[in-house]
Amino acid sequence: MLTADHPPADAIYRRWPNRLALGIAAHGHLATTVHPPDTGTLRGDVLEWLREANRY
């Protein structure tokens, strides 16, 4: 069963030829839309960044 949250793989690969290209595009999007957290520690920053990315 397909849902709006999970498009079929062929629709994704029409725009990006492989996972690397998709990952690069996602990174470019996140780098311009998500502001890096500043929790005071690298571990805290990474955890907060992952939580923020997971909300999307």
C-alpha distance matrix in Angstrom:
0.0 3.8 6.6 10.3 11.2 9.5 10.3 9.9 12.9 14.8 15.1 16.6 18.9 20.2 21.9 22.8 23.8 23.2 22.6 26.2 26.2 23.1 24.9 28.1 26.6 25.0 28.4 30.2 28.1 28.5 32.2 32.9 30.9 31.3 34.9 36.0 36.8 40.4 40.5 43.6 42.1 40.0 37.8 37.4 36.6 33.9 32.3 32.4 31.1 28.0 27.5 27.9 25.4 22.8 23.1 21.5
3.8 0.0 3.8 6.9 8.2 6.4 6.7 7.1 10.6 12.5 12.0 13.5 16.2 17.2 18.6 19.7 21.2 20.9 20.3 23.8 23.4 20.2 22.2 25.2 23.3 21.9 25.4 26.9 24.7 25.4 29.1 29.6 27.7 28.3 32.0 33.2 34.4 38.0 38.4 41.6 40.2 38.0 36.1 35.6 34.5 31.9 30.6 30.4 28.8 26.0 25.6 25.5 22.9 20.7 20.8 18.8
6.6 3.8 0.0 3.8 5.3 5.4 6.7 8.9 12.3 14.3 13.0 14.0 17.3 18.2 18.8 20.1 22.1 21.8 20.8 24.1 23.5 20.0 21.8 24.6 22.4 20.6 24.1 25.5 22.9 23.4 27.2 27.4 25.2 25.9 29.5 30.9 31.9 35.6 36.0 39.3 38.3 36.3 34.5 33.6 32.5 30.1 28.7 28.2 26.7 24.1 23.3 23.0 20.7 18.5 18.0 16.0
10.3 6.9 3.8 0.0 3.8 5.5 6.2 9.5 12.6 14.3 12.1 12.8 16.5 17.0 17.0 18.6 21.2 21.1 20.2 23.1 22.0 18.5 20.3 22.8 20.2 18.5 22.0 23.0 20.2 20.9 24.6 24.5 22.2 23.2 26.9 28.7 29.9 33.6 34.4 37.7 36.9 35.0 33.5 32.4 31.0 28.9 27.7 26.8 25.0 22.9 22.1 21.2 18.9 17.2 16.4 13.9
11.2 8.2 5.3 3.8 0.0 3.8 6.4 9.8 12.1 14.7 12.8 12.4 16.1 17.3 17.0 17.8 20.4 19.7 18.2 21.0 20.3 16.6 17.9 20.6 18.4 16.1 19.4 20.9 18.1 18.3 22.1 22.4 20.1 20.6 24.2 25.7 26.7 30.4 31.0 34.3 33.4 31.4 29.8 28.8 27.5 25.3 24.0 23.3 21.6 19.2 18.5 17.9 15.5 13.6 13.1 10.8
9.5 6.4 5.4 5.5 3.8 0.0 3.8 6.5 8.6 11.5 10.3 10.0 13.3 15.0 15.2 15.7 17.8 17.0 15.7 18.8 18.4 14.9 16.5 19.5 17.6 15.8 19.2 20.9 18.7 19.1 22.8 23.5 21.6 22.1 25.8 27.0 28.2 31.9 32.5 35.6 34.3 32.0 30.3 29.8 28.5 25.9 24.8 24.6 22.7 20.0 19.9 19.6 16.8 14.9 15.3 12.9
10.3 6.7 6.7 6.2 6.4 3.8 0.0 3.8 6.4 8.4 6.7 7.2 10.6 11.7 12.3 13.4 15.4 15.4 14.9 18.1 17.1 13.9 16.3 18.9 16.8 15.7 19.4 20.6 18.6 19.7 23.2 23.7 22.2 23.3 27.0 28.4 30.1 33.8 34.8 37.8 36.5 34.0 32.7 32.3 30.6 28.0 27.4 27.1 24.8 22.4 22.7 22.0 18.9 17.6 18.0 15.1
9.9 7.1 8.9 9.5 9.8 6.5 3.8 0.0 3.8 5.5 5.5 6.9 9.1 10.4 12.1 13.0 14.1 14.1 14.2 17.7 17.0 14.3 17.0 19.7 18.0 17.4 21.0 22.3 20.9 22.2 25.5 26.2 25.1 26.1 29.9 31.0 32.8 36.4 37.3 40.1 38.6 35.9 34.5 34.5 32.9 30.0 29.5 29.6 27.2 24.6 25.3 24.8 21.6 20.3 21.1 18.3
12.9 10.6 12.3 12.6 12.1 8.6 6.4 3.8 0.0 3.8 5.4 5.1 6.2 8.7 10.4 10.4 10.9 10.5 10.8 14.4 14.0 11.7 14.4 17.2 16.0 15.8 19.2 20.7 19.8 21.1 24.1 25.2 24.6 25.6 29.2 30.0 32.0 35.5 36.6 39.1 37.4 34.4 33.2 33.5 31.8 28.7 28.6 29.0 26.4 23.8 25.0 24.7 21.1 20.2 21.6 18.8
14.8 12.5 14.3 14.3 14.7 11.5 8.4 5.5 3.8 0.0 3.8 5.4 5.1 6.1 9.0 9.8 9.9 10.8 12.2 15.5 14.5 12.9 16.1 18.3 16.9 17.4 20.9 21.8 21.1 23.0 25.8 26.6 26.3 27.6 31.3 32.3 34.6 38.1 39.4 41.9 40.3 37.3 36.3 36.6 34.6 31.7 31.8 32.0 29.2 26.9 28.2 27.6 24.0 23.4 24.6 21.5
15.1 12.0 13.0 12.1 12.8 10.3 6.7 5.5 5.4 3.8 0.0 3.8 5.6 5.3 7.2 9.1 10.6 11.9 13.0 15.9 14.2 12.1 15.6 17.4 15.3 15.8 19.4 19.9 18.8 20.9 23.8 24.1 23.7 25.4 29.1 30.5 32.8 36.5 37.9 40.6 39.3 36.4 35.6 35.6 33.4 30.7 30.8 30.7 27.8 25.8 26.8 25.8 22.3 21.9 22.7 19.3
16.6 13.5 14.0 12.8 12.4 10.0 7.2 6.9 5.1 5.4 3.8 0.0 3.8 5.5 5.7 6.3 8.3 9.0 9.6 12.4 10.8 8.4 11.8 13.7 11.9 12.3 15.8 16.6 15.7 17.7 20.5 21.2 20.9 22.4 26.0 27.2 29.6 33.2 34.7 37.2 35.8 32.8 32.1 32.3 30.0 27.3 27.6 27.6 24.5 22.6 24.0 22.9 19.3 19.3 20.4 17.1
18.9 16.2 17.3 16.5 16.1 13.3 10.6 9.1 6.2 5.1 5.6 3.8 0.0 3.8 5.3 4.8 5.2 6.5 8.5 11.1 9.6 8.5 12.1 13.7 12.5 13.7 16.9 17.6 17.5 19.6 21.9 22.9 23.2 24.7 28.1 29.1 31.7 35.1 36.7 38.9 37.3 34.1 33.6 34.1 31.8 28.9 29.5 29.8 26.6 24.7 26.5 25.6 21.9 22.0 23.5 20.3
20.2 17.2 18.2 17.0 17.3 15.0 11.7 10.4 8.7 6.1 5.3 5.5 3.8 0.0 3.8 5.8 6.7 9.4 11.8 13.9 11.5 10.8 14.6 15.5 13.7 15.4 18.7 18.6 18.3 21.0 23.2 23.6 23.9 25.9 29.4 30.8 33.5 37.0 38.8 41.2 39.8 36.7 36.3 36.7 34.2 31.5 32.2 32.1 28.9 27.3 28.9 27.6 24.0 24.3 25.4 21.9
21.9 18.6 18.8 17.0 17.0 15.2 12.3 12.1 10.4 9.0 7.2 5.7 5.3 3.8 0.0 3.8 6.6 9.1 11.0 12.3 9.3 8.5 12.3 12.6 10.4 12.4 15.5 15.1 14.8 17.7 19.7 19.9 20.5 22.7 26.1 27.5 30.5 33.9 36.0 38.3 37.1 34.0 33.9 34.1 31.4 29.0 29.9 29.6 26.2 25.0 26.7 25.1 21.5 22.4 23.3 19.7
22.8 19.7 20.1 18.6 17.8 15.7 13.4 13.0 10.4 9.8 9.1 6.3 4.8 5.8 3.8 0.0 3.8 5.6 7.5 8.6 5.7 5.6 9.3 9.8 8.5 10.7 13.4 13.6 14.0 16.6 18.3 19.2 20.1 21.8 25.1 26.0 29.0 32.3 34.2 36.3 34.8 31.6 31.5 32.0 29.4 26.7 27.9 27.9 24.5 23.1 25.3 24.0 20.3 21.3 22.8 19.5
23.8 21.2 22.1 21.2 20.4 17.8 15.4 14.1 10.9 9.9 10.6 8.3 5.2 6.7 6.6 3.8 0.0 3.8 7.3 8.4 6.6 7.8 11.0 11.6 11.4 13.6 15.9 16.3 17.3 19.6 21.1 22.4 23.5 25.0 28.1 28.7 31.6 34.8 36.6 38.4 36.7 33.3 33.1 34.1 31.6 28.6 29.9 30.4 26.9 25.4 27.8 26.8 23.1 23.9 25.8 22.6
23.2 20.9 21.8 21.1 19.7 17.0 15.4 14.1 10.5 10.8 11.9 9.0 6.5 9.4 9.1 5.6 3.8 0.0 3.8 5.5 5.5 6.4 8.8 10.2 11.0 12.5 14.5 15.7 16.9 18.6 20.1 21.9 22.9 23.8 26.8 27.0 29.7 32.8 34.3 36.1 34.1 30.6 30.2 31.4 29.1 26.0 27.2 28.0 24.7 22.9 25.5 24.9 21.1 21.8 24.1 21.3
22.6 20.3 20.8 20.2 18.2 15.7 14.9 14.2 10.8 12.2 13.0 9.6 8.5 11.8 11.0 7.5 7.3 3.8 0.0 3.8 5.5 5.0 6.0 8.5 9.8 10.3 12.0 14.1 15.1 16.1 17.9 20.1 20.8 21.2 24.2 24.1 26.6 29.6 30.9 32.7 30.6 27.2 26.6 27.8 25.6 22.4 23.5 24.5 21.3 19.3 21.9 21.7 17.9 18.5 21.1 18.6
26.2 23.8 24.1 23.1 21.0 18.8 18.1 17.7 14.4 15.5 15.9 12.4 11.1 13.9 12.3 8.6 8.4 5.5 3.8 0.0 3.8 5.4 5.0 6.2 8.6 9.8 10.5 12.3 14.2 15.2 16.2 18.6 20.0 20.3 22.9 22.6 25.4 28.2 29.8 31.2 29.1 25.6 25.5 26.9 24.5 21.4 23.1 24.1 20.7 19.2 22.3 21.8 18.2 19.4 22.1 19.8
26.2 23.4 23.5 22.0 20.3 18.4 17.1 17.0 14.0 14.5 14.2 10.8 9.6 11.5 9.3 5.7 6.6 5.5 5.5 3.8 0.0 3.8 5.4 5.1 6.2 8.6 9.9 10.6 12.4 14.3 15.2 17.0 18.5 19.6 22.4 22.7 25.7 28.7 30.7 32.3 30.6 27.2 27.4 28.4 25.6 22.9 24.6 25.0 21.4 20.4 23.1 22.1 18.4 20.0 22.1 19.3
23.1 20.2 20.0 18.5 16.6 14.9 13.9 14.3 11.7 12.9 12.1 8.4 8.5 10.8 8.5 5.6 7.8 6.4 5.0 5.4 3.8 0.0 3.8 5.5 5.1 6.1 8.6 9.9 10.6 12.2 14.1 15.7 16.5 17.5 20.6 21.1 23.9 27.2 28.9 30.9 29.3 26.1 25.9 26.6 24.0 21.2 22.4 22.7 19.2 17.8 20.3 19.2 15.5 16.7 18.7 15.8
24.9 22.2 21.8 20.3 17.9 16.5 16.3 17.0 14.4 16.1 15.6 11.8 12.1 14.6 12.3 9.3 11.0 8.8 6.0 5.0 5.4 3.8 0.0 3.8 5.4 5.0 6.1 8.5 9.8 10.4 11.9 14.4 15.2 15.5 18.3 18.3 21.0 24.0 25.7 27.5 25.8 22.4 22.3 23.2 20.6 17.7 19.2 19.7 16.2 14.9 17.8 17.0 13.3 14.9 17.3 15.0
28.1 25.2 24.6 22.8 20.6 19.5 18.9 19.7 17.2 18.3 17.4 13.7 13.7 15.5 12.6 9.8 11.6 10.2 8.5 6.2 5.1 5.5 3.8 0.0 3.8 5.5 5.1 6.2 8.6 9.9 10.4 12.6 14.4 15.1 17.6 17.7 20.9 23.8 25.9 27.5 26.0 22.7 23.2 24.0 21.0 18.6 20.6 20.8 17.1 16.6 19.6 18.3 14.9 17.2 19.3 16.8
26.6 23.3 22.4 20.2 18.4 17.6 16.8 18.0 16.0 16.9 15.3 11.9 12.5 13.7 10.4 8.5 11.4 11.0 9.8 8.6 6.2 5.1 5.4 3.8 0.0 3.8 5.5 5.1 6.2 8.7 9.8 11.1 12.5 14.0 16.9 17.9 21.1 24.3 26.6 28.5 27.4 24.4 24.8 25.1 22.0 19.9 21.6 21.2 17.4 17.1 19.5 17.6 14.3 16.5 18.0 15.0
25.0 21.9 20.6 18.5 16.1 15.8 15.7 17.4 15.8 17.4 15.8 12.3 13.7 15.4 12.4 10.7 13.6 12.5 10.3 9.8 8.6 6.1 5.0 5.5 3.8 0.0 3.8 5.4 5.1 6.1 8.4 10.1 10.5 11.4 14.6 15.4 18.3 21.7 23.7 25.9 24.7 21.9 22.0 22.0 19.1 16.9 18.2 17.7 14.1 13.5 15.7 14.0 10.5 12.7 14.3 11.5
28.4 25.4 24.1 22.0 19.4 19.2 19.4 21.0 19.2 20.9 19.4 15.8 16.9 18.7 15.5 13.4 15.9 14.5 12.0 10.5 9.9 8.6 6.1 5.1 5.5 3.8 0.0 3.8 5.4 5.1 5.8 8.6 9.9 10.1 12.6 12.8 16.0 19.0 21.3 23.1 22.0 18.9 19.5 19.8 16.6 14.6 16.6 16.2 12.4 12.5 15.3 13.6 10.5 13.4 15.3 13.2
30.2 26.9 25.5 23.0 20.9 20.9 20.6 22.3 20.7 21.8 19.9 16.6 17.6 18.6 15.1 13.6 16.3 15.7 14.1 12.3 10.6 9.9 8.5 6.2 5.1 5.4 3.8 0.0 3.8 5.6 5.2 6.5 8.8 10.3 12.6 13.6 17.2 20.2 22.9 24.7 24.0 21.2 22.2 22.2 18.8 17.3 19.4 18.5 14.8 15.5 17.9 15.6 12.9 16.1 17.2 14.8
28.1 24.7 22.9 20.2 18.1 18.7 18.6 20.9 19.8 21.1 18.8 15.7 17.5 18.3 14.8 14.0 17.3 16.9 15.1 14.2 12.4 10.6 9.8 8.6 6.2 5.1 5.4 3.8 0.0 3.8 5.5 5.5 6.3 8.4 11.4 13.3 16.5 19.9 22.4 24.7 24.3 21.9 22.6 22.0 18.7 17.4 19.0 17.6 14.0 14.6 16.3 13.6 11.0 14.0 14.5 11.8
28.5 25.4 23.4 20.9 18.3 19.1 19.7 22.2 21.1 23.0 20.9 17.7 19.6 21.0 17.7 16.6 19.6 18.6 16.1 15.2 14.3 12.2 10.4 9.9 8.7 6.1 5.1 5.6 3.8 0.0 3.8 5.4 5.1 5.4 8.5 9.9 12.9 16.4 18.8 21.2 20.7 18.4 19.0 18.3 15.0 13.8 15.3 13.8 10.2 11.1 12.9 10.1 7.9 11.3 12.1 10.1
32.2 29.1 27.2 24.6 22.1 22.8 23.2 25.5 24.1 25.8 23.8 20.5 21.9 23.2 19.7 18.3 21.1 20.1 17.9 16.2 15.2 14.1 11.9 10.4 9.8 8.4 5.8 5.2 5.5 3.8 0.0 3.8 5.8 6.0 7.6 8.6 12.2 15.2 18.1 19.9 19.7 17.3 18.6 18.1 14.5 13.8 16.1 14.6 11.0 12.8 14.9 12.3 10.7 14.4 15.2 13.7
32.9 29.6 27.4 24.5 22.4 23.5 23.7 26.2 25.2 26.6 24.1 21.2 22.9 23.6 19.9 19.2 22.4 21.9 20.1 18.6 17.0 15.7 14.4 12.6 11.1 10.1 8.6 6.5 5.5 5.4 3.8 0.0 3.8 6.1 7.7 10.1 13.6 16.6 19.7 21.8 22.1 20.2 21.6 20.6 17.0 16.8 18.7 16.7 13.4 15.4 16.8 13.6 12.4 16.1 16.0 14.2
30.9 27.7 25.2 22.2 20.1 21.6 22.2 25.1 24.6 26.3 23.7 20.9 23.2 23.9 20.5 20.1 23.5 22.9 20.8 20.0 18.5 16.5 15.2 14.4 12.5 10.5 9.9 8.8 6.3 5.1 5.8 3.8 0.0 3.8 6.5 9.6 12.5 15.9 18.6 21.2 21.7 20.1 21.0 19.5 16.2 16.1 17.3 14.8 11.9 13.7 14.4 10.9 10.1 13.5 12.8 11.1
31.3 28.3 25.9 23.2 20.6 22.1 23.3 26.1 25.6 27.6 25.4 22.4 24.7 25.9 22.7 21.8 25.0 23.8 21.2 20.3 19.6 17.5 15.5 15.1 14.0 11.4 10.1 10.3 8.4 5.4 6.0 6.1 3.8 0.0 3.8 6.4 8.9 12.4 15.0 17.7 18.1 16.6 17.4 15.7 12.5 12.6 13.7 11.1 8.2 10.6 11.3 7.9 7.9 11.5 11.1 10.5
34.9 32.0 29.5 26.9 24.2 25.8 27.0 29.9 29.2 31.3 29.1 26.0 28.1 29.4 26.1 25.1 28.1 26.8 24.2 22.9 22.4 20.6 18.3 17.6 16.9 14.6 12.6 12.6 11.4 8.5 7.6 7.7 6.5 3.8 0.0 3.8 6.4 9.4 12.5 14.9 15.8 14.8 16.2 14.3 10.9 12.1 13.6 10.7 8.6 11.9 12.5 9.4 10.5 14.0 13.7 13.8
36.0 33.2 30.9 28.7 25.7 27.0 28.4 31.0 30.0 32.3 30.5 27.2 29.1 30.8 27.5 26.0 28.7 27.0 24.1 22.6 22.7 21.1 18.3 17.7 17.9 15.4 12.8 13.6 13.3 9.9 8.6 10.1 9.6 6.4 3.8 0.0 3.8 6.6 9.7 11.8 12.3 11.1 12.7 11.1 7.5 8.9 11.0 8.7 6.7 10.4 11.6 9.6 10.7 14.1 14.6 15.2
36.8 34.4 31.9 29.9 26.7 28.2 30.1 32.8 32.0 34.6 32.8 29.6 31.7 33.5 30.5 29.0 31.6 29.7 26.6 25.4 25.7 23.9 21.0 20.9 21.1 18.3 16.0 17.2 16.5 12.9 12.2 13.6 12.5 8.9 6.4 3.8 0.0 3.8 6.2 8.9 9.9 9.7 10.9 8.5 5.5 8.1 9.3 6.6 6.4 10.2 10.6 9.2 11.5 14.2 14.5 16.1
40.4 38.0 35.6 33.6 30.4 31.9 33.8 36.4 35.5 38.1 36.5 33.2 35.1 37.0 33.9 32.3 34.8 32.8 29.6 28.2 28.7 27.2 24.0 23.8 24.3 21.7 19.0 20.2 19.9 16.4 15.2 16.6 15.9 12.4 9.4 6.6 3.8 0.0 3.8 5.6 7.6 8.5 10.4 8.0 5.9 9.5 10.9 8.8 9.5 13.1 13.5 12.7 15.1 17.6 18.0 19.8
40.5 38.4 36.0 34.4 31.0 32.5 34.8 37.3 36.6 39.4 37.9 34.7 36.7 38.8 36.0 34.2 36.6 34.3 30.9 29.8 30.7 28.9 25.7 25.9 26.6 23.7 21.3 22.9 22.4 18.8 18.1 19.7 18.6 15.0 12.5 9.7 6.2 3.8 0.0 3.8 5.7 7.8 8.7 5.6 5.5 9.3 9.6 8.1 10.2 13.1 13.0 13.2 15.9 17.7 18.3 20.6
43.6 41.6 39.3 37.7 34.3 35.6 37.8 40.1 39.1 41.9 40.6 37.2 38.9 41.2 38.3 36.3 38.4 36.1 32.7 31.2 32.3 30.9 27.5 27.5 28.5 25.9 23.1 24.7 24.7 21.2 19.9 21.8 21.2 17.7 14.9 11.8 8.9 5.6 3.8 0.0 3.8 7.0 8.8 7.1 7.4 10.8 11.9 11.3 13.0 15.8 16.2 16.6 19.0 20.9 21.8 24.0
42.1 40.2 38.3 36.9 33.4 34.3 36.5 38.6 37.4 40.3 39.3 35.8 37.3 39.8 37.1 34.8 36.7 34.1 30.6 29.1 30.6 29.3 25.8 26.0 27.4 24.7 22.0 24.0 24.3 20.7 19.7 22.1 21.7 18.1 15.8 12.3 9.9 7.6 5.7 3.8 0.0 3.8 5.4 5.2 6.1 8.7 10.0 10.5 12.1 14.3 15.3 16.3 18.2 19.9 21.4 23.6
40.0 38.0 36.3 35.0 31.4 32.0 34.0 35.9 34.4 37.3 36.4 32.8 34.1 36.7 34.0 31.6 33.3 30.6 27.2 25.6 27.2 26.1 22.4 22.7 24.4 21.9 18.9 21.2 21.9 18.4 17.3 20.2 20.1 16.6 14.8 11.1 9.7 8.5 7.8 7.0 3.8 0.0 3.8 5.4 5.0 6.2 8.6 9.9 10.4 12.3 14.2 15.2 16.3 18.2 20.2 22.0
37.8 36.1 34.5 33.5 29.8 30.3 32.7 34.5 33.2 36.3 35.6 32.1 33.6 36.3 33.9 31.5 33.1 30.2 26.6 25.5 27.4 25.9 22.3 23.2 24.8 22.0 19.5 22.2 22.6 19.0 18.6 21.6 21.0 17.4 16.2 12.7 10.9 10.4 8.7 8.8 5.4 3.8 0.0 3.8 5.4 5.3 6.2 8.6 9.9 10.7 12.3 14.2 15.4 16.5 18.7 20.9
37.4 35.6 33.6 32.4 28.8 29.8 32.3 34.5 33.5 36.6 35.6 32.3 34.1 36.7 34.1 32.0 34.1 31.4 27.8 26.9 28.4 26.6 23.2 24.0 25.1 22.0 19.8 22.2 22.0 18.3 18.1 20.6 19.5 15.7 14.3 11.1 8.5 8.0 5.6 7.1 5.2 5.4 3.8 0.0 3.8 5.5 5.1 6.0 8.4 9.9 10.5 12.1 14.1 15.2 16.8 19.3
36.6 34.5 32.5 31.0 27.5 28.5 30.6 32.9 31.8 34.6 33.4 30.0 31.8 34.2 31.4 29.4 31.6 29.1 25.6 24.5 25.6 24.0 20.6 21.0 22.0 19.1 16.6 18.8 18.7 15.0 14.5 17.0 16.2 12.5 10.9 7.5 5.5 5.9 5.5 7.4 6.1 5.0 5.4 3.8 0.0 3.8 5.5 5.2 6.0 8.6 9.9 10.5 12.1 14.1 15.6 17.5
33.9 31.9 30.1 28.9 25.3 25.9 28.0 30.0 28.7 31.7 30.7 27.3 28.9 31.5 29.0 26.7 28.6 26.0 22.4 21.4 22.9 21.2 17.7 18.6 19.9 16.9 14.6 17.3 17.4 13.8 13.8 16.8 16.1 12.6 12.1 8.9 8.1 9.5 9.3 10.8 8.7 6.2 5.3 5.5 3.8 0.0 3.8 5.5 5.0 6.1 8.6 9.8 10.4 12.1 14.5 16.1
32.3 30.6 28.7 27.7 24.0 24.8 27.4 29.5 28.6 31.8 30.8 27.6 29.5 32.2 29.9 27.9 29.9 27.2 23.5 23.1 24.6 22.4 19.2 20.6 21.6 18.2 16.6 19.4 19.0 15.3 16.1 18.7 17.3 13.7 13.6 11.0 9.3 10.9 9.6 11.9 10.0 8.6 6.2 5.1 5.5 3.8 0.0 3.8 5.5 5.2 6.2 8.6 9.9 10.5 12.7 15.1
32.4 30.4 28.2 26.8 23.3 24.6 27.1 29.6 29.0 32.0 30.7 27.6 29.8 32.1 29.6 27.9 30.4 28.0 24.5 24.1 25.0 22.7 19.7 20.8 21.2 17.7 16.2 18.5 17.6 13.8 14.6 16.7 14.8 11.1 10.7 8.7 6.6 8.8 8.1 11.3 10.5 9.9 8.6 6.0 5.2 5.5 3.8 0.0 3.8 5.4 5.0 6.1 8.6 9.7 10.9 13.4
31.1 28.8 26.7 25.0 21.6 22.7 24.8 27.2 26.4 29.2 27.8 24.5 26.6 28.9 26.2 24.5 26.9 24.7 21.3 20.7 21.4 19.2 16.2 17.1 17.4 14.1 12.4 14.8 14.0 10.2 11.0 13.4 11.9 8.2 8.6 6.7 6.4 9.5 10.2 13.0 12.1 10.4 9.9 8.4 6.0 5.0 5.5 3.8 0.0 3.8 5.5 5.1 6.1 8.5 10.1 11.6
28.0 26.0 24.1 22.9 19.2 20.0 22.4 24.6 23.8 26.9 25.8 22.6 24.7 27.3 25.0 23.1 25.4 22.9 19.3 19.2 20.4 17.8 14.9 16.6 17.1 13.5 12.5 15.5 14.6 11.1 12.8 15.4 13.7 10.6 11.9 10.4 10.2 13.1 13.1 15.8 14.3 12.3 10.7 9.9 8.6 6.1 5.2 5.4 3.8 0.0 3.8 5.4 5.0 6.0 8.7 10.4
27.5 25.6 23.3 22.1 18.5 19.9 22.7 25.3 25.0 28.2 26.8 24.0 26.5 28.9 26.7 25.3 27.8 25.5 21.9 22.3 23.1 20.3 17.8 19.6 19.5 15.7 15.3 17.9 16.3 12.9 14.9 16.8 14.4 11.3 12.5 11.6 10.6 13.5 13.0 16.2 15.3 14.2 12.3 10.5 9.9 8.6 6.2 5.0 5.5 3.8 0.0 3.8 5.5 5.1 6.5 9.4
27.9 25.5 23.0 21.2 17.9 19.6 22.0 24.8 24.7 27.6 25.8 22.9 25.6 27.6 25.1 24.0 26.8 24.9 21.7 21.8 22.1 19.2 17.0 18.3 17.6 14.0 13.6 15.6 13.6 10.1 12.3 13.6 10.9 7.9 9.4 9.6 9.2 12.7 13.2 16.6 16.3 15.2 14.2 12.1 10.5 9.8 8.6 6.1 5.1 5.4 3.8 0.0 3.8 5.4 5.4 7.5
25.4 22.9 20.7 18.9 15.5 16.8 18.9 21.6 21.1 24.0 22.3 19.3 21.9 24.0 21.5 20.3 23.1 21.1 17.9 18.2 18.4 15.5 13.3 14.9 14.3 10.5 10.5 12.9 11.0 7.9 10.7 12.4 10.1 7.9 10.5 10.7 11.5 15.1 15.9 19.0 18.2 16.3 15.4 14.1 12.1 10.4 9.9 8.6 6.1 5.0 5.5 3.8 0.0 3.8 5.4 5.8
22.8 20.7 18.5 17.2 13.6 14.9 17.6 20.3 20.2 23.4 21.9 19.3 22.0 24.3 22.4 21.3 23.9 21.8 18.5 19.4 20.0 16.7 14.9 17.2 16.5 12.7 13.4 16.1 14.0 11.3 14.4 16.1 13.5 11.5 14.0 14.1 14.2 17.6 17.7 20.9 19.9 18.2 16.5 15.2 14.1 12.1 10.5 9.7 8.5 6.0 5.1 5.4 3.8 0.0 3.8 5.4
23.1 20.8 18.0 16.4 13.1 15.3 18.0 21.1 21.6 24.6 22.7 20.4 23.5 25.4 23.3 22.8 25.8 24.1 21.1 22.1 22.1 18.7 17.3 19.3 18.0 14.3 15.3 17.2 14.5 12.1 15.2 16.0 12.8 11.1 13.7 14.6 14.5 18.0 18.3 21.8 21.4 20.2 18.7 16.8 15.6 14.5 12.7 10.9 10.1 8.7 6.5 5.4 5.4 3.8 0.0 3.8
21.5 18.8 16.0 13.9 10.8 12.9 15.1 18.3 18.8 21.5 19.3 17.1 20.3 21.9 19.7 19.5 22.6 21.3 18.6 19.8 19.3 15.8 15.0 16.8 15.0 11.5 13.2 14.8 11.8 10.1 13.7 14.2 11.1 10.5 13.8 15.2 16.1 19.8 20.6 24.0 23.6 22.0 20.9 19.3 17.5 16.1 15.1 13.4 11.6 10.4 9.4 7.5 5.8 5.4 3.8 0.0
